[in-house]
Amino acid sequence: MSRLVVVSNRVALPGQASSGGLAVALQAALEETGGLWFGWSGNIADDASGQLHEQTAGNIDYVTVDLSRADHDDYYNGFANRTLWPLLHFRMDLVDYSRETWEAYRRVNALFADRLAPQLRDDDVVWIHDYHLIPLASLLRERGVRCKLGFFLHVPMPSSDILAALPHHGLLFEGLSAHDLVGFQTSRDLERFQDYVRLFGRGRVVEHGVLETASGRRLRAGAFPISIDTAGIERQAAAAVGKSSFKRLARSLSGRALAIGVDRLDYSKGLPERFRAFERYLQRYPDQIGELTYLQIAPVSRGDVLEYQTLRSELEQLAGHINGGHAEPDWTPMRYVNRNFPHASLTGFYRLARLGLVTPLRDGMNLVAKEYVAAQDPEDPGVLVLSSFAGAARELDQALLVNPYDLDGVAAAIARAVSMPLEERRERWEAMMACLRDHDITDWRRSYLQTLRAA
């Protein structure tokens, strides 16, 4: 079988702590055929960029490249995360565009292409990941690369009108046509991409999932919902019951039910709306006062970006306001924590929680929702309250689906979850677990790579 080459902004190097389920899945895919993992080294060089670092572990080669401070700031903090991230999450009001950061984004992708192209063989299969590297395939083609190129977008694909509002959108998104296969999280994302190709890319949809560009080149596109290591999460959550962190949290609840949210501190996660919905729940359902404690874990991300600093301040004020207005001497309704916890501890917290609150305003998939379901005790499972704007809602339709902007609706879902009978909780959980067992992270990456190799 041909060699697999994975390309991502960050690389899970040997000896480093795993970056999560995706890193484990890509590592397993590389081990099956032998391969190469290419991306940014994590190093910032003050004077110049482009230095390569190479190491080998088993049958996998790791090749990484340094970035200059200016390139990192303008490519990663700039265009990728201040322009593309809000655009792809439907937040045009937060898009910060400049030609300088656009040029840095193109320049870093060209640097990646320059360093990667000499490493490639004609029979390789190259799998490029996420919005940081959208132009890379077209730049590789310009350098004579002929092997199969696939791309997977981990975040949402917005409507064609939103994409078209971005200057240079044609250069950016038409560059996806250099791939043989473009993968998305959901069928809705695929439909939006097809609309863009037809309406703004001067191409056509030959048939569902087969596109032709204005130049006549054909490519495939499809929906490949990413998933989790379902069996592994089940085992980890069951083992976590014996951990001290699980026991301390359980004791602190004093017999009350637990609602849990675990989100990176990001405006796409809908945390202010969730906090306000929880307050609405406390106001509208006085008969349940004192029955539920809400734990929100929100590790800080991109803390040097003004929008994230503002969000953190807003959440701290909301949490204080909620507790100030509703706490009792022996009960604090909300616990808000800005730190990371080991994954083995988190799965135990999920298992303990009667409610999982996953209410992003927009999310490509949201693996916390899937992990929450997989971590439950089969004899006494909790209830997932899930935003209909998360990609996971397409598969986990036995969750209580909510509109995160509808505070009354989310409050009602929380109240319903608290009082839901055991039999209904089991029925809903079993239906969702059947899906997660059939479509786990291994099924996801094998499905995508099989389609790419056949493209």
C-alpha positions as CSV (number, residue, x, y, z in Angstrom):
1,M,0.0,0.0,0.0
2,S,1.2,3.5,-0.8
3,R,2.9,5.6,1.9
4,L,0.7,8.0,3.8
5,V,1.8,11.6,4.4
6,V,-0.1,13.6,7.0
7,V,0.2,17.4,6.9
8,S,-1.1,19.6,9.8
9,N,-0.2,22.9,11.4
10,R,1.0,21.0,14.5
11,V,2.7,17.6,14.7
12,A,2.4,15.1,17.5
13,L,6.1,14.4,17.9
14,P,7.4,11.2,19.5
15,G,7.8,11.5,23.3
16,Q,5.3,14.4,23.6
17,A,2.0,14.0,25.4
18,S,-0.8,13.1,23.0
19,S,-2.8,15.9,21.6
20,G,-6.0,13.9,21.8
21,G,-8.0,11.4,19.8
22,L,-7.2,12.9,16.4
23,A,-3.5,12.6,17.0
24,V,-3.9,9.0,18.1
25,A,-6.0,8.2,15.0
26,L,-3.4,9.9,12.6
27,Q,-0.6,8.1,14.3
28,A,-2.4,4.7,13.8
29,A,-3.0,5.5,10.2
30,L,0.7,6.3,9.6
31,E,1.8,3.1,11.4
32,E,-0.4,0.9,9.1
33,T,1.5,1.8,5.9
34,G,4.6,3.7,7.1
35,G,4.6,7.4,6.5
36,L,5.6,10.9,7.0
37,W,4.1,13.6,9.3
38,F,4.9,17.2,8.3
39,G,4.0,20.5,9.9
40,W,5.2,23.4,12.1
41,S,7.9,22.5,14.6
42,G,6.4,24.7,17.3
43,N,9.7,26.7,17.3
44,I,9.7,30.4,16.6
45,A,13.0,31.7,15.1
46,D,13.7,35.3,15.8
47,D,15.8,35.9,12.7
48,A,14.6,33.6,9.9
49,S,12.2,30.7,9.3
50,G,12.4,27.5,7.2
51,Q,14.8,25.3,9.1
52,L,13.9,21.7,8.9
53,H,14.0,19.2,11.8
54,E,13.8,15.4,11.1
55,Q,13.4,12.4,13.3
56,T,12.1,8.9,12.9
57,A,10.2,6.6,15.3
58,G,9.3,3.1,14.1
59,N,8.1,3.4,10.5
60,I,7.1,7.1,10.7
61,D,9.3,10.0,9.7
62,Y,8.6,13.4,11.4
63,V,9.6,16.5,9.4
64,T,8.9,19.9,10.9
65,V,9.8,23.4,10.0
66,D,10.4,26.5,12.1
67,L,8.6,29.8,11.6
68,S,9.8,33.4,12.1
69,R,8.1,35.4,14.8
70,A,6.5,37.7,12.2
71,D,5.2,34.8,10.1
72,H,3.8,33.0,13.2
73,D,2.1,36.2,14.4
74,D,0.6,37.1,11.0
75,Y,-0.1,33.6,9.6
76,Y,-1.3,31.8,12.8
77,N,-2.5,34.5,15.2
78,G,-3.4,36.8,12.3
79,F,-5.1,35.4,9.2
80,A,-5.8,31.8,10.4
81,N,-7.3,32.8,13.8
82,R,-8.5,36.4,13.4
83,T,-9.8,36.1,9.9
84,L,-10.6,32.5,8.9
85,W,-11.7,31.2,12.3
86,P,-14.5,33.8,12.8
87,L,-15.4,33.6,9.1
88,L,-15.8,29.8,9.1
89,H,-17.9,30.1,12.3
90,F,-20.3,32.5,10.7
91,R,-19.0,35.5,12.8
92,M,-18.4,38.2,10.2
93,D,-18.6,40.8,12.9
94,L,-15.3,39.5,14.3
95,V,-13.4,39.0,11.1
96,D,-10.2,41.1,11.1
97,Y,-8.8,41.2,7.6
98,S,-5.6,42.8,6.3
99,R,-3.5,42.3,3.2
100,E,-0.4,41.9,5.4
101,T,-1.8,38.9,7.3
102,W,-3.2,37.4,4.0
103,E,0.2,37.6,2.4
104,A,1.8,36.0,5.5
105,Y,-0.8,33.1,5.3
106,R,0.2,32.6,1.6
107,R,3.9,32.9,2.4
108,V,3.8,30.3,5.2
109,N,1.8,27.9,3.0
110,A,4.4,28.5,0.2
111,L,7.2,27.7,2.7
112,F,5.4,24.5,3.7
113,A,5.1,23.6,0.0
114,D,8.8,24.4,-0.7
115,R,9.9,22.1,2.2
116,L,7.4,19.4,1.7
117,A,7.5,18.9,-2.1
118,P,11.0,17.4,-2.2
119,Q,9.9,14.8,0.4
120,L,7.0,13.5,-1.7
121,R,6.9,10.5,-4.1
122,D,4.5,10.1,-6.9
123,D,2.7,7.2,-5.3
124,D,2.2,8.9,-1.9
125,V,-1.2,9.7,-0.5
126,V,-1.1,13.1,1.2
127,W,-3.8,14.1,3.8
128,I,-3.8,17.8,4.6
129,H,-5.7,19.0,7.7
130,D,-7.7,22.1,8.4
131,Y,-8.1,25.8,7.7
132,H,-4.5,26.7,8.3
133,L,-3.4,25.0,5.1
134,I,-6.2,25.6,2.6
135,P,-3.9,26.8,-0.2
136,L,-1.2,24.2,0.3
137,A,-2.4,21.7,-2.3
138,S,-2.5,24.2,-5.2
139,L,1.0,25.4,-4.2
140,L,2.2,21.8,-4.2
141,R,0.7,21.2,-7.7
142,E,2.6,24.3,-8.9
143,R,5.8,22.6,-7.7
144,G,5.1,19.5,-9.8
145,V,3.6,17.3,-7.1
146,R,1.5,14.6,-8.8
147,C,0.5,12.3,-6.0
148,K,-3.0,12.1,-4.5
149,L,-3.9,15.0,-2.3
150,G,-6.8,15.0,0.2
151,F,-8.0,17.7,2.5
152,F,-10.2,17.6,5.6
153,L,-11.9,20.7,7.1
154,H,-12.4,20.2,10.8
155,V,-14.4,23.4,11.3
156,P,-17.8,24.4,9.7
157,M,-18.1,25.4,6.1
158,P,-20.3,28.6,6.1
159,S,-22.7,29.7,3.4
160,S,-21.3,30.8,0.0
161,D,-22.4,34.4,0.6
162,I,-20.2,34.6,3.8
163,L,-17.2,33.0,2.0
164,A,-17.6,35.5,-0.8
165,A,-17.4,38.4,1.6
166,L,-13.7,37.6,2.2
167,P,-11.3,39.5,-0.1
168,H,-9.3,37.0,-2.2
169,H,-11.9,34.3,-1.5
170,G,-11.5,33.0,-5.0
171,L,-7.7,32.4,-4.6
172,L,-8.3,30.8,-1.3
173,F,-11.3,28.5,-1.7
174,E,-10.8,27.7,-5.4
175,G,-7.5,26.4,-4.3
176,L,-9.3,23.4,-2.8
177,S,-9.9,22.2,-6.3
178,A,-6.2,21.1,-6.4
179,H,-7.2,18.2,-4.1
180,D,-8.5,14.8,-5.3
181,L,-10.9,14.7,-2.3
182,V,-12.2,17.4,0.0
183,G,-13.7,16.1,3.3
184,F,-16.2,17.9,5.6
185,Q,-17.8,17.1,8.9
186,T,-21.4,17.0,7.8
187,S,-23.5,16.7,4.6
188,R,-24.7,20.3,5.3
189,D,-21.1,21.5,5.0
190,L,-20.7,19.6,1.8
191,E,-23.8,21.2,0.4
192,R,-22.5,24.7,1.2
193,F,-19.2,24.0,-0.5
194,Q,-21.0,22.8,-3.6
195,D,-23.1,26.0,-3.6
196,Y,-19.9,28.0,-3.4
197,V,-18.3,26.2,-6.3
198,R,-21.5,26.7,-8.4
199,L,-22.3,30.3,-7.4
200,F,-18.9,31.9,-7.0
201,G,-16.3,29.4,-8.3
202,R,-17.6,29.3,-11.9
203,G,-17.7,25.5,-11.6
204,R,-20.5,23.0,-11.6
205,V,-21.8,20.1,-9.6
206,V,-21.6,17.1,-11.9
207,E,-23.4,15.0,-9.3
208,H,-23.6,15.0,-5.6
209,G,-20.0,14.8,-4.3
210,V,-18.4,15.2,-7.8
211,L,-17.4,18.8,-8.8
212,E,-15.9,20.3,-11.9
213,T,-13.9,23.5,-11.7
214,A,-14.0,26.3,-14.3
215,S,-10.8,24.9,-15.8
216,G,-12.5,21.5,-16.2
217,R,-10.7,19.7,-13.4
218,R,-12.8,17.2,-11.4
219,L,-12.6,16.4,-7.8
220,R,-14.6,14.5,-5.2
221,A,-16.0,16.0,-2.0
222,G,-17.8,14.2,0.8
223,A,-19.0,14.2,4.4
224,F,-16.8,12.2,6.9
225,P,-18.0,12.9,10.5
226,I,-15.1,12.7,12.8
227,S,-15.5,10.6,15.9
228,I,-13.8,9.3,19.1
229,D,-12.2,6.2,20.4
230,T,-15.6,5.0,21.7
231,A,-14.4,1.8,23.4
232,G,-11.4,3.5,24.9
233,I,-13.5,6.3,26.4
234,E,-15.9,3.6,27.9
235,R,-12.9,1.9,29.6
236,Q,-11.3,5.1,30.8
237,A,-14.6,6.4,32.3
238,A,-15.3,3.2,34.1
239,A,-11.8,3.1,35.5
240,A,-12.0,6.8,36.6
241,V,-14.6,6.0,39.2
242,G,-11.8,4.7,41.4
243,K,-9.7,7.9,41.0
244,S,-9.4,10.4,43.8
245,S,-10.5,13.3,41.5
246,F,-13.8,11.5,40.8
247,K,-14.4,10.8,44.5
248,R,-13.6,14.3,45.6
249,L,-16.0,15.8,43.1
250,A,-18.8,13.3,44.0
251,R,-18.4,14.1,47.7
252,S,-18.5,17.8,47.1
253,L,-21.9,17.5,45.4
254,S,-23.6,16.3,48.6
255,G,-26.0,14.1,46.7
256,R,-27.0,16.8,44.1
257,A,-27.0,16.2,40.4
258,L,-24.1,17.5,38.3
259,A,-24.3,19.3,35.0
260,I,-21.0,19.6,33.2
261,G,-19.7,21.7,30.3
262,V,-16.2,21.4,29.0
263,D,-15.1,23.8,26.3
264,R,-12.1,25.7,25.1
265,L,-12.6,29.4,26.0
266,D,-13.8,30.5,22.6
267,Y,-16.7,32.7,21.4
268,S,-17.9,29.9,19.1
269,K,-18.8,27.8,22.1
270,G,-21.8,30.0,23.2
271,L,-20.7,30.2,26.8
272,P,-22.3,33.5,27.7
273,E,-25.6,32.3,26.3
274,R,-25.2,29.0,28.2
275,F,-24.5,30.9,31.5
276,R,-27.6,33.0,30.9
277,A,-29.7,30.0,30.1
278,F,-28.6,28.3,33.3
279,E,-29.7,31.5,35.2
280,R,-33.0,31.4,33.4
281,Y,-33.4,27.7,34.5
282,L,-32.8,28.8,38.1
283,Q,-35.4,31.5,37.7
284,R,-38.1,29.5,35.9
285,Y,-37.9,26.2,37.8
286,P,-37.9,27.1,41.5
287,D,-39.1,23.5,42.3
288,Q,-35.6,22.3,41.3
289,I,-33.6,24.9,43.2
290,G,-30.8,23.2,45.0
291,E,-31.0,19.9,43.0
292,L,-28.3,20.7,40.4
293,T,-24.7,22.0,40.4
294,Y,-23.3,23.3,37.1
295,L,-19.5,22.8,36.6
296,Q,-18.1,24.7,33.6
297,I,-14.5,23.8,32.7
298,A,-13.1,26.4,30.2
299,P,-9.4,26.4,29.7
300,V,-8.1,29.7,28.4
301,S,-7.1,29.7,24.7
302,R,-5.5,32.5,22.7
303,G,-5.3,34.6,25.9
304,D,-3.3,37.3,24.1
305,V,-6.2,38.1,21.7
306,L,-8.4,40.9,22.8
307,E,-11.7,39.2,21.9
308,Y,-10.8,36.2,24.1
309,Q,-9.8,38.5,27.0
310,T,-13.1,40.3,26.7
311,L,-14.9,36.9,26.7
312,R,-13.1,35.7,29.8
313,S,-14.0,38.9,31.7
314,E,-17.7,38.6,30.7
315,L,-17.9,35.0,31.8
316,E,-16.3,35.8,35.2
317,Q,-18.9,38.5,35.7
318,L,-21.8,36.3,34.7
319,A,-20.7,33.5,37.0
320,G,-20.3,35.8,39.9
321,H,-23.7,37.4,39.2
322,I,-25.4,34.0,39.0
323,N,-23.9,32.7,42.2
324,G,-24.5,36.0,44.0
325,G,-28.2,35.9,43.2
326,H,-29.0,32.2,43.7
327,A,-26.4,30.6,46.1
328,E,-27.4,29.3,49.5
329,P,-25.2,28.9,52.5
330,D,-24.8,25.2,51.7
331,W,-25.0,25.3,47.9
332,T,-23.3,27.2,45.1
333,P,-25.2,26.7,41.8
334,M,-22.3,27.3,39.5
335,R,-18.6,26.4,39.5
336,Y,-16.5,28.0,36.8
337,V,-12.9,26.8,36.3
338,N,-10.3,28.1,33.8
339,R,-7.8,25.2,33.9
340,N,-7.0,22.0,32.1
341,F,-7.7,18.6,33.7
342,P,-6.2,15.2,32.6
343,H,-8.4,13.5,30.1
344,A,-8.7,10.5,32.4
345,S,-10.2,12.8,35.0
346,L,-12.5,14.5,32.6
347,T,-14.1,11.2,31.4
348,G,-14.8,10.4,35.1
349,F,-16.5,13.8,35.5
350,Y,-18.6,13.1,32.4
351,R,-19.7,9.8,34.0
352,L,-20.7,11.5,37.2
353,A,-22.7,14.2,35.4
354,R,-26.5,13.8,35.0
355,L,-26.4,16.4,32.3
356,G,-23.8,17.2,29.6
357,L,-24.2,20.8,28.4
358,V,-22.8,21.2,24.8
359,T,-24.4,24.3,23.3
360,P,-22.0,25.9,20.8
361,L,-23.3,28.7,18.6
362,R,-21.5,26.8,15.8
363,D,-19.2,23.8,15.8
364,G,-17.8,21.6,13.0
365,M,-18.5,18.5,15.1
366,N,-17.8,18.8,18.9
367,L,-16.2,15.6,20.3
368,V,-17.0,16.5,23.9
369,A,-20.6,15.6,23.1
370,K,-19.6,12.2,21.8
371,E,-17.2,11.6,24.7
372,Y,-19.9,12.5,27.2
373,V,-22.2,9.9,25.8
374,A,-19.5,7.2,25.6
375,A,-18.4,7.9,29.3
376,Q,-21.9,7.2,30.8
377,D,-22.8,4.4,33.1
378,P,-25.0,2.0,31.1
379,E,-27.1,1.3,34.1
380,D,-27.7,5.0,35.0
381,P,-26.8,7.2,32.0
382,G,-27.0,11.0,31.9
383,V,-28.7,13.2,29.4
384,L,-26.9,15.2,26.7
385,V,-28.3,18.7,26.0
386,L,-26.9,19.5,22.5
387,S,-26.9,22.5,20.3
388,S,-28.6,21.8,16.9
389,F,-25.7,23.9,15.4
390,A,-23.0,21.4,16.4
391,G,-22.1,18.9,13.7
392,A,-22.6,16.1,16.3
393,A,-26.4,16.9,16.3
394,R,-26.6,15.1,12.9
395,E,-25.7,11.8,14.6
396,L,-26.7,12.2,18.2
397,D,-30.3,13.0,17.5
398,Q,-31.5,11.3,20.7
399,A,-29.9,14.1,22.7
400,L,-32.2,17.0,23.8
401,L,-31.5,19.3,20.9
402,V,-31.7,23.0,21.6
403,N,-31.2,26.4,19.9
404,P,-28.4,28.0,22.0
405,Y,-29.9,31.5,21.3
406,D,-33.2,30.4,22.9
407,L,-32.5,30.8,26.6
408,D,-36.0,29.6,27.6
409,G,-35.6,26.5,25.4
410,V,-32.2,25.6,26.9
411,A,-33.6,26.2,30.4
412,A,-36.5,23.9,29.7
413,A,-34.1,21.2,28.4
414,I,-32.1,21.4,31.6
415,A,-35.2,21.1,33.7
416,R,-36.4,18.1,31.6
417,A,-33.0,16.4,31.8
418,V,-33.0,16.7,35.6
419,S,-36.3,15.0,35.9
420,M,-36.1,12.6,33.0
421,P,-37.0,9.0,34.1
422,L,-34.3,6.3,34.0
423,E,-36.0,4.3,31.3
424,E,-36.1,7.2,28.9
425,R,-32.5,8.1,29.7
426,R,-31.4,4.5,28.9
427,E,-33.3,4.5,25.6
428,R,-31.8,7.7,24.4
429,W,-28.3,6.7,25.5
430,E,-28.5,3.3,23.9
431,A,-29.5,4.8,20.5
432,M,-26.6,7.2,20.6
433,M,-24.1,4.6,21.7
434,A,-25.0,2.3,18.9
435,C,-24.0,5.1,16.5
436,L,-20.8,5.8,18.3
437,R,-19.8,2.1,18.4
438,D,-20.4,1.7,14.6
439,H,-18.7,5.0,13.7
440,D,-15.7,5.5,15.9
441,I,-12.4,7.3,15.1
442,T,-10.9,4.3,13.4
443,D,-13.9,4.0,11.1
444,W,-13.6,7.7,10.3
445,R,-10.0,7.7,9.2
446,R,-10.3,4.4,7.3
447,S,-13.4,5.6,5.5
448,Y,-11.7,8.9,4.4
449,L,-8.5,7.3,3.3
450,Q,-10.2,4.5,1.4
451,T,-12.2,7.2,-0.5
452,L,-9.1,9.2,-1.2
453,R,-7.1,6.2,-2.5
454,A,-10.0,5.4,-4.8
455,A,-10.5,9.0,-6.0
